[in-house]
């Protein structure tokens, strides 16, 4: 089952755009697909880190955000 996609629009720097466009031209993939993959990987890494941080906080007796 595919994840529901959300519509996001924003401005990016010229440097970021150049690399996104270069990746798009060299791979034939759409810029939005490339950005989606990059952001999804970033979010997965942040999520894993948050899970580990919660374990560490609990181990140290530090209350989490609850």
N, CA, C and O atoms as a GROMACS GRO file, in nm:
protein
  264
    1UNK      N    1   0.084  -0.117   0.000
    1UNK     CA    2   0.000   0.000   0.000
    1UNK      C    3   0.089   0.125   0.000
    1UNK      O    4   0.179   0.137   0.083
    2UNK      N    5   0.065   0.214  -0.091
    2UNK     CA    6   0.145   0.336  -0.103
    2UNK      C    7   0.106   0.437   0.004
    2UNK      O    8  -0.011   0.448   0.042
    3UNK      N    9   0.204   0.509   0.052
    3UNK     CA   10   0.178   0.613   0.150
    3UNK      C   11   0.105   0.730   0.084
    3UNK      O   12   0.129   0.761  -0.033
    4UNK      N   13   0.017   0.794   0.159
    4UNK     CA   14  -0.050   0.914   0.109
    4UNK      C   15   0.053   1.026   0.097
    4UNK      O   16   0.133   1.048   0.188
    5UNK      N   17   0.052   1.094  -0.015
    5UNK     CA   18   0.144   1.205  -0.036
    5UNK      C   19   0.077   1.336   0.000
    5UNK      O   20  -0.042   1.355  -0.025
    6UNK      N   21   0.153   1.426   0.059
    6UNK     CA   22   0.105   1.558   0.097
    6UNK      C   23   0.163   1.660   0.000
    6UNK      O   24   0.276   1.644  -0.047
    7UNK      N   25   0.087   1.763  -0.031
    7UNK     CA   26   0.134   1.869  -0.120
    7UNK      C   27   0.212   1.972  -0.040
    7UNK      O   28   0.160   2.027   0.057
    8UNK      N   29   0.335   1.998  -0.080
    8UNK     CA   30   0.420   2.096  -0.013
    8UNK      C   31   0.481   2.186  -0.121
    8UNK      O   32   0.527   2.139  -0.225
    9UNK      N   33   0.479   2.314  -0.093
    9UNK     CA   34   0.540   2.410  -0.186
    9UNK      C   35   0.626   2.505  -0.106
    9UNK      O   36   0.583   2.558  -0.003
   10UNK      N   37   0.747   2.526  -0.152
   10UNK     CA   38   0.836   2.618  -0.084
   10UNK      C   39   0.943   2.668  -0.179
   10UNK      O   40   0.955   2.618  -0.291
   11UNK      N   41   1.018   2.764  -0.135
   11UNK     CA   42   1.130   2.816  -0.212
   11UNK      C   43   1.257   2.752  -0.159
   11UNK      O   44   1.269   2.727  -0.039
   12UNK      N   45   1.353   2.724  -0.249
   12UNK     CA   46   1.481   2.668  -0.210
   12UNK      C   47   1.592   2.759  -0.263
   12UNK      O   48   1.569   2.842  -0.350
   13UNK      N   49   1.711   2.741  -0.208
   13UNK     CA   50   1.824   2.823  -0.253
   13UNK      C   51   1.864   2.785  -0.395
   13UNK      O   52   1.830   2.678  -0.444
   14UNK      N   53   1.936   2.876  -0.459
   14UNK     CA   54   1.986   2.848  -0.593
   14UNK      C   55   2.079   2.728  -0.594
   14UNK      O   56   2.075   2.647  -0.688
   15UNK      N   57   2.163   2.715  -0.493
   15UNK     CA   58   2.255   2.600  -0.484
   15UNK      C   59   2.177   2.470  -0.477
   15UNK      O   60   2.207   2.375  -0.549
   16UNK      N   61   2.077   2.465  -0.388
   16UNK     CA   62   1.997   2.344  -0.375
   16UNK      C   63   1.925   2.311  -0.506
   16UNK      O   64   1.919   2.196  -0.547
   17UNK      N   65   1.871   2.415  -0.571
   17UNK     CA   66   1.801   2.393  -0.697
   17UNK      C   67   1.894   2.336  -0.804
   17UNK      O   68   1.856   2.245  -0.877
   18UNK      N   69   2.016   2.391  -0.813
   18UNK     CA   70   2.112   2.344  -0.914
   18UNK      C   71   2.141   2.195  -0.896
   18UNK      O   72   2.143   2.120  -0.993
   19UNK      N   73   2.163   2.154  -0.772
   19UNK     CA   74   2.192   2.012  -0.749
   19UNK      C   75   2.069   1.925  -0.772
   19UNK      O   76   2.080   1.814  -0.824
   20UNK      N   77   1.953   1.975  -0.735
   20UNK     CA   78   1.830   1.901  -0.760
   20UNK      C   79   1.805   1.888  -0.910
   20UNK      O   80   1.768   1.780  -0.957
   21UNK      N   81   1.826   1.995  -0.983
   21UNK     CA   82   1.808   1.992  -1.129
   21UNK      C   83   1.912   1.902  -1.195
   21UNK      O   84   1.880   1.827  -1.287
   22UNK      N   85   2.037   1.910  -1.148
   22UNK     CA   86   2.141   1.824  -1.205
   22UNK      C   87   2.109   1.677  -1.183
   22UNK      O   88   2.126   1.595  -1.273
   23UNK      N   89   2.063   1.645  -1.063
   23UNK     CA   90   2.024   1.506  -1.033
   23UNK      C   91   1.908   1.463  -1.121
   23UNK      O   92   1.903   1.350  -1.170
   24UNK      N   93   1.814   1.554  -1.140
   24UNK     CA   94   1.698   1.526  -1.224
   24UNK      C   95   1.740   1.498  -1.368
   24UNK      O   96   1.696   1.401  -1.430
   25UNK      N   97   1.826   1.584  -1.422
   25UNK     CA   98   1.872   1.566  -1.560
   25UNK      C   99   1.954   1.440  -1.578
   25UNK      O  100   1.942   1.371  -1.679
   26UNK      N  101   2.038   1.409  -1.479
   26UNK     CA  102   2.127   1.294  -1.494
   26UNK      C  103   2.057   1.160  -1.472
   26UNK      O  104   2.103   1.057  -1.521
   27UNK      N  105   1.945   1.162  -1.399
   27UNK     CA  106   1.875   1.036  -1.371
   27UNK      C  107   1.743   1.023  -1.446
   27UNK      O  108   1.689   0.913  -1.459
   28UNK      N  109   1.692   1.136  -1.496
   28UNK     CA  110   1.562   1.133  -1.564
   28UNK      C  111   1.445   1.132  -1.467
   28UNK      O  112   1.330   1.119  -1.509
   29UNK      N  113   1.474   1.147  -1.338
   29UNK     CA  114   1.366   1.148  -1.238
   29UNK      C  115   1.320   1.292  -1.215
   29UNK      O  116   1.398   1.387  -1.231
   30UNK      N  117   1.196   1.307  -1.178
   30UNK     CA  118   1.138   1.437  -1.150
   30UNK      C  119   1.197   1.495  -1.022
   30UNK      O  120   1.228   1.422  -0.928
   31UNK      N  121   1.213   1.629  -1.020
   31UNK     CA  122   1.268   1.695  -0.902
   31UNK      C  123   1.187   1.662  -0.776
   31UNK      O  124   1.244   1.643  -0.669
   32UNK      N  125   1.056   1.657  -0.789
   32UNK     CA  126   0.973   1.631  -0.671
   32UNK      C  127   0.998   1.491  -0.616
   32UNK      O  128   0.995   1.472  -0.494
   33UNK      N  129   1.022   1.394  -0.703
   33UNK     CA  130   1.052   1.258  -0.657
   33UNK      C  131   1.185   1.256  -0.582
   33UNK      O  132   1.196   1.194  -0.476
   34UNK      N  133   1.284   1.323  -0.637
   34UNK     CA  134   1.416   1.327  -0.573
   34UNK      C  135   1.406   1.394  -0.436
   34UNK      O  136   1.457   1.341  -0.337
   35UNK      N  137   1.340   1.508  -0.430
   35UNK     CA  138   1.323   1.579  -0.303
   35UNK      C  139   1.246   1.494  -0.202
   35UNK      O  140   1.280   1.492  -0.084
   36UNK      N  141   1.143   1.424  -0.249
   36UNK     CA  142   1.063   1.338  -0.163
   36UNK      C  143   1.148   1.228  -0.101
   36UNK      O  144   1.136   1.200   0.018
   37UNK      N  145   1.233   1.166  -0.181
   37UNK     CA  146   1.321   1.059  -0.131
   37UNK      C  147   1.419   1.115  -0.029
   37UNK      O  148   1.440   1.056   0.077
   38UNK      N  149   1.480   1.229  -0.060
   38UNK     CA  150   1.577   1.291   0.031
   38UNK      C  151   1.510   1.324   0.164
   38UNK      O  152   1.564   1.292   0.270
   39UNK      N  153   1.394   1.387   0.160
   39UNK     CA  154   1.325   1.426   0.282
   39UNK      C  155   1.276   1.305   0.360
   39UNK      O  156   1.279   1.306   0.483
   40UNK      N  157   1.231   1.202   0.291
   40UNK     CA  158   1.185   1.081   0.359
   40UNK      C  159   1.300   1.013   0.432
   40UNK      O  160   1.284   0.969   0.546
   41UNK      N  161   1.416   1.003   0.367
   41UNK     CA  162   1.533   0.944   0.432
   41UNK      C  163   1.574   1.026   0.553
   41UNK      O  164   1.610   0.970   0.657
   42UNK      N  165   1.570   1.159   0.541
   42UNK     CA  166   1.603   1.248   0.652
   42UNK      C  167   1.507   1.224   0.768
   42UNK      O  168   1.549   1.214   0.883
   43UNK      N  169   1.377   1.216   0.737
   43UNK     CA  170   1.276   1.194   0.840
   43UNK      C  171   1.295   1.059   0.908
   43UNK      O  172   1.280   1.049   1.030
   44UNK      N  173   1.327   0.955   0.832
   44UNK     CA  174   1.353   0.823   0.891
   44UNK      C  175   1.470   0.830   0.988
   44UNK      O  176   1.464   0.773   1.097
   45UNK      N  177   1.577   0.899   0.950
   45UNK     CA  178   1.694   0.913   1.038
   45UNK      C  179   1.658   0.988   1.164
   45UNK      O  180   1.698   0.948   1.273
   46UNK      N  181   1.582   1.096   1.152
   46UNK     CA  182   1.538   1.174   1.269
   46UNK      C  183   1.451   1.088   1.359
   46UNK      O  184   1.462   1.096   1.482
   47UNK      N  185   1.364   1.008   1.301
   47UNK     CA  186   1.273   0.922   1.378
   47UNK      C  187   1.352   0.818   1.456
   47UNK      O  188   1.326   0.795   1.574
   48UNK      N  189   1.450   0.754   1.390
   48UNK     CA  190   1.534   0.656   1.459
   48UNK      C  191   1.610   0.721   1.573
   48UNK      O  192   1.621   0.664   1.682
   49UNK      N  193   1.662   0.841   1.550
   49UNK     CA  194   1.735   0.913   1.654
   49UNK      C  195   1.643   0.947   1.771
   49UNK      O  196   1.684   0.938   1.886
   50UNK      N  197   1.520   0.986   1.742
   50UNK     CA  198   1.424   1.020   1.848
   50UNK      C  199   1.393   0.897   1.933
   50UNK      O  200   1.381   0.907   2.055
   51UNK      N  201   1.379   0.782   1.869
   51UNK     CA  202   1.353   0.657   1.942
   51UNK      C  203   1.470   0.626   2.034
   51UNK      O  204   1.451   0.590   2.150
   52UNK      N  205   1.592   0.638   1.982
   52UNK     CA  206   1.711   0.612   2.063
   52UNK      C  207   1.725   0.713   2.176
   52UNK      O  208   1.761   0.678   2.288
   53UNK      N  209   1.696   0.839   2.147
   53UNK     CA  210   1.703   0.943   2.250
   53UNK      C  211   1.605   0.913   2.362
   53UNK      O  212   1.638   0.929   2.480
   54UNK      N  213   1.485   0.870   2.328
   54UNK     CA  214   1.384   0.836   2.429
   54UNK      C  215   1.434   0.722   2.519
   54UNK      O  216   1.415   0.726   2.640
   55UNK      N  217   1.498   0.621   2.460
   55UNK     CA  218   1.554   0.511   2.538
   55UNK      C  219   1.662   0.562   2.633
   55UNK      O  220   1.666   0.524   2.750
   56UNK      N  221   1.749   0.648   2.582
   56UNK     CA  222   1.857   0.704   2.663
   56UNK      C  223   1.802   0.790   2.776
   56UNK      O  224   1.848   0.780   2.890
   57UNK      N  225   1.704   0.872   2.744
   57UNK     CA  226   1.643   0.958   2.845
   57UNK      C  227   1.579   0.874   2.957
   57UNK      O  228   1.596   0.905   3.075
   58UNK      N  229   1.506   0.770   2.918
   58UNK     CA  230   1.445   0.682   3.017
   58UNK      C  231   1.551   0.618   3.105
   58UNK      O  232   1.534   0.608   3.226
   59UNK      N  233   1.661   0.573   3.043
   59UNK     CA  234   1.770   0.510   3.116
   59UNK      C  235   1.837   0.605   3.215
   59UNK      O  236   1.888   0.563   3.319
   60UNK      N  237   1.836   0.733   3.182
   60UNK     CA  238   1.894   0.834   3.270
   60UNK      C  239   1.793   0.890   3.370
   60UNK      O  240   1.827   0.974   3.453
   61UNK      N  241   1.672   0.842   3.361
   61UNK     CA  242   1.568   0.891   3.452
   61UNK      C  243   1.519   1.031   3.418
   61UNK      O  244   1.463   1.100   3.504
   62UNK      N  245   1.538   1.072   3.295
   62UNK     CA  246   1.496   1.204   3.250
   62UNK      C  247   1.361   1.187   3.180
   62UNK      O  248   1.346   1.105   3.089
   63UNK      N  249   1.264   1.265   3.224
   63UNK     CA  250   1.130   1.254   3.166
   63UNK      C  251   1.131   1.296   3.020
   63UNK      O  252   1.200   1.391   2.982
   64UNK      N  253   1.055   1.225   2.940
   64UNK     CA  254   1.041   1.260   2.799
   64UNK      C  255   0.943   1.373   2.782
   64UNK      O  256   0.916   1.448   2.876
   65UNK      N  257   0.890   1.386   2.665
   65UNK     CA  258   0.800   1.497   2.634
   65UNK      C  259   0.658   1.471   2.683
   65UNK      O  260   0.570   1.554   2.660
   66UNK      N  261   0.633   1.360   2.748
   66UNK     CA  262   0.496   1.327   2.792
   66UNK      C  263   0.464   1.382   2.924
   66UNK      O  264   0.353   1.363   2.974
   0.00000   0.00000   0.00000
